[in-house]
Amino acid sequence: MEASAAPTHRQPIEKTVTLKDGQAVTIRRMRPDDVERSYAFFCALPSEDRVYLRTDVTRRDLVERRTTELDRERTERVVVVSGDEIVGDGALEIQGHGWGDNVAEVRLLVARPWQRLGLGTVIARELFHLASRRRVDRVVARLMRPQVGAHRILRRLGFNEEFLIPEHVRDQDGTWQDLIIMRC
């Protein structure tokens, strides 16, 4: 009798999910060949959505590095595709060594036309599943106060606001914003 291998966090993910409006999309791990799709996704975001991102995602070199230099030991990246177009993006980043070994941060972003269809929740649930496979004990999310949609999704998923640090981070326009740290 052969023993089956224990599941690992590196198993492929590819799931078809039906959204609230009946559209079917696929959620899967990001691949190195997603550079052009990922760049198109980020560039198509309205500037008012991009302003709260950590990096300037209209810089192709940053998107390429993010897509091709995947550190699968520390980061899980998922995308949601409709046809050949990325419509949602998510990341689970393991915080670090020592104290942060079992803590991860989640980030997610949904294209405007795909918002309010349950796609953010789909991405968040997949990231939670990946966190569970990696035996992560705590999941945190950091966001700026104006990101009310993300705040709502995270609350619905069981996150609580733990800290608010006034005017702690700058958005892409250079404006100081309050940083909210939520934990689940």
C-alpha positions in Angstrom: 0.0 0.0 0.0 1.4 3.4 -1.0 1.3 6.3 1.4 -0.1 9.5 0.0 1.9 12.6 0.4 0.7 15.2 2.9 -0.7 18.3 1.3 1.7 21.2 1.0 1.2 24.9 0.5 2.7 24.5 -3.0 -0.2 22.5 -4.5 -1.7 24.2 -7.5 -4.9 26.2 -7.1 -7.3 26.6 -9.8 -11.0 27.0 -9.0 -13.9 28.2 -10.9 -16.2 30.4 -8.8 -19.7 31.8 -9.6 -20.2 35.4 -8.5 -23.4 37.0 -7.3 -24.4 38.1 -10.8 -23.9 34.5 -12.2 -20.6 35.2 -13.9 -17.9 32.5 -13.6 -14.3 33.4 -12.9 -11.2 31.4 -12.1 -9.1 32.0 -9.0 -5.5 30.6 -9.2 -2.0 31.2 -8.1 -0.1 34.0 -9.9 2.3 32.7 -12.5 5.4 34.3 -14.1 3.6 34.5 -17.4 1.0 36.9 -15.8 3.3 39.9 -16.2 1.3 41.5 -19.1 -2.1 40.6 -17.6 -1.1 42.0 -14.2 0.4 45.2 -15.7 -2.8 45.8 -17.7 -4.9 45.1 -14.5 -3.0 47.7 -12.5 -2.8 50.3 -15.2 -6.6 50.0 -15.8 -7.4 50.8 -12.2 -8.7 54.4 -11.6 -6.1 56.6 -10.1 -8.3 57.0 -7.0 -7.9 53.3 -6.4 -4.1 53.2 -7.1 -3.5 56.1 -4.7 -3.7 53.7 -1.7 -1.3 51.1 -3.0 2.2 50.7 -1.5 4.0 51.0 -4.8 3.4 52.8 -8.1 2.0 49.8 -10.0 2.1 51.8 -13.3 5.8 51.2 -13.3 6.2 48.0 -15.4 9.5 47.0 -13.8 7.8 46.8 -10.3 4.9 44.8 -11.7 7.3 42.5 -13.5 9.4 41.9 -10.4 6.3 41.3 -8.3 5.0 38.8 -10.9 8.2 36.9 -11.8 10.2 37.0 -8.6 7.7 35.0 -6.5 9.1 34.1 -3.2 6.8 31.2 -2.5 8.3 30.5 0.9 7.2 34.0 2.1 4.4 35.0 -0.2 1.4 33.5 -1.9 -0.1 35.5 -4.7 -3.5 34.7 -6.3 -5.3 36.3 -9.2 -8.8 36.1 -10.4 -9.2 35.8 -14.2 -12.2 36.2 -16.5 -11.2 35.0 -19.9 -7.6 36.1 -20.2 -8.0 39.2 -18.1 -7.0 39.6 -14.5 -10.0 41.2 -12.5 -8.7 40.6 -9.0 -5.4 40.3 -7.2 -4.5 39.1 -3.7 -1.5 38.3 -1.6 -0.7 36.6 1.7 2.7 37.6 3.0 4.3 35.8 5.9 5.6 38.5 8.2 9.1 37.4 9.1 11.3 35.3 11.3 11.0 34.6 15.0 8.0 36.5 16.5 6.4 36.9 13.1 6.6 33.3 11.9 3.0 32.5 12.3 1.6 35.9 11.3 0.7 36.9 7.8 -0.6 40.0 6.1 -3.4 39.9 3.5 -3.8 42.4 0.6 -6.4 42.3 -2.1 -7.7 44.4 -4.9 -10.7 44.1 -7.3 -11.2 46.0 -10.6 -14.0 48.5 -10.4 -16.4 46.8 -12.8 -16.1 43.6 -10.7 -16.7 45.2 -7.3 -19.8 44.4 -5.2 -20.1 40.9 -6.8 -18.5 39.1 -3.9 -15.1 38.9 -5.6 -13.2 40.5 -2.7 -14.7 37.9 -0.4 -13.7 35.1 -2.8 -10.1 36.3 -2.8 -10.0 36.8 1.0 -11.4 33.3 1.6 -8.7 31.8 -0.7 -6.0 33.7 1.2 -7.4 32.4 4.5 -7.3 28.9 3.1 -3.7 29.3 2.1 -2.9 30.8 5.5 -4.5 27.7 7.2 -2.3 25.4 5.0 0.7 27.3 6.1 -0.4 27.0 9.8 -0.6 30.8 10.2 -2.1 31.7 13.6 -2.9 35.4 13.0 -3.8 37.3 9.9 -3.5 41.1 9.7 -4.4 43.7 7.2 -3.2 47.2 6.9 -5.2 49.8 5.1 -5.8 53.6 4.9 -8.9 55.1 6.3 -10.5 56.0 2.9 -10.5 52.3 1.9 -14.0 51.7 3.2 -14.8 48.8 0.8 -11.8 46.8 2.0 -12.7 47.7 5.6 -16.2 46.4 5.1 -15.0 43.1 3.5 -12.5 42.5 6.3 -15.0 43.1 9.0 -17.4 40.6 7.4 -14.6 38.1 7.4 -14.0 38.4 11.1 -11.3 41.1 11.2 -11.4 43.6 14.0 -9.8 47.0 14.0 -6.8 46.8 16.5 -4.9 50.0 15.9 -5.4 53.3 14.3 -2.2 55.4 13.8 -3.1 58.9 12.7 -1.3 60.3 9.7 1.2 57.4 9.6 1.6 56.6 5.9 1.6 58.5 2.7 -0.5 57.6 -0.2 0.8 57.6 -3.8 -0.1 61.3 -4.0 2.1 62.1 -1.0 -0.9 62.9 1.3 -0.6 61.7 4.9 -3.2 59.1 5.8 -4.3 57.3 8.9 -3.2 53.7 9.0 -5.7 51.1 10.3 -4.4 47.7 11.3 -7.0 45.0 11.5 -6.4 41.4 12.8 -8.2 38.1 12.6 
